[in-house]
Amino acid sequence: MGDRDEPAPLGALIRAEIATAGPMRFDRYMALCNARYYATRDPLGRGGDFVTAPEMTQAFGELLGAWCVAVWQSLGRPDAVLLAEAGPGRGTLMADALRLADRVAPDFAAAARVHLIETSPVLRTAQDLRLRGRVAAWHDGIETLPEGPLLLLANEFLDALPVRQFLRTEHGWRERAVGVEGERLVWTTIPASDPPASGAAAERGDAALAWVAALAARLARQGGAALVIDYGHEGGAADTLQAVRGHAPADPLASPGEADLTAHVDFAAVAAAARAAGAAAHGPVPQGAFLRALGLPERTAVLCRAARSETAHQLQAAARRLMDADAMGLLFKAVAIAQPGLPTPPGFAA
Ligand code: SAH
């Protein structure tokens, strides 16, 4: 990167905005931080800030590719289907999904039009390198996806969208915001404009829920299904915000735009938002159970037979980490959002 396009420090821009407009509502702060964070780096992998499932084992993307093939079959094998991913990172998941589809379902691979929803120019370039020739277009959001039946994948995407945090005080509901003391950013509160109906404290992913509602409305209207995987809970958390930098926890206010800010996804609210927008919601189911149902142990065993022993160890360790209850197996969850009437997608049967 040349210094020509070196951006101004985000902290200075935020302090300037607070100086003129007053304390910044936390969700705006989180949106600004993450836009800067993802626009200026590839945060994935051992040298980055965090590691995700597709970067741990190729089996993850392959199984999600197989999931797409199965849902495409239940849609009646349309000649053209949008195969979209939201927040595709390095493009690894999509590359693994397409490689599997090419091999086991070439008619699906020929029907699939790959569209990526990604705002980071750095990651768009990484995705282009990984998927060269296969990407029909990139989008900033789902609104610009072409018409037609859609299969959409989103792994660790919703957790990056901004959340609001509400606190009930003696003087009524307040909302978390960011203020300035000297040169430092500090926590403060502002009056809450549209507080939750109950409870003493609550976190609400308004941006994620609006995104899910738009996706669900589209699926109900034009057909298809989406698979959303993330870490989260089912209802009612007060503060799940975390900042991560170099694989270690960081202070969310210390260096805006330099740490990854995420919050747990409220899967009960996601499923409710999908249903309210006219789609069916399946799950959430724990990631461990979901990946076991899709055949992660078996797929891993097949890959291990063809792998050197060191790689085989890594593949086994990754599969265990993705499925184990005390690692990612329970905290991570999968939910499917589908056009009404579609058979229950793989991995969601009761
Ligand atoms: N799914 C990938 C990457 C997860 S990181 C994986 O599992 O490895 C989050 C991804 O979402 C990154 O690609 C990031 O650039 C993208 N992203 C974050 N906020 C976004 C937004 N508001 N709109 C579109 N993409 C966003």
Boltz pocket constraint, residues with backbone or C-beta under 6 A from the ligand:
constraints:
  - pocket:
      binder: B
      contacts: [[A, 34], [A, 38], [A, 44], [A, 52], [A, 53], [A, 54], [A, 55], [A, 86], [A, 87], [A, 88], [A, 89], [A, 90], [A, 93], [A, 117], [A, 118], [A, 119], [A, 120], [A, 123], [A, 139], [A, 140], [A, 154], [A, 155], [A, 156], [A, 157], [A, 160], [A, 161]]
      max_distance: 6.0
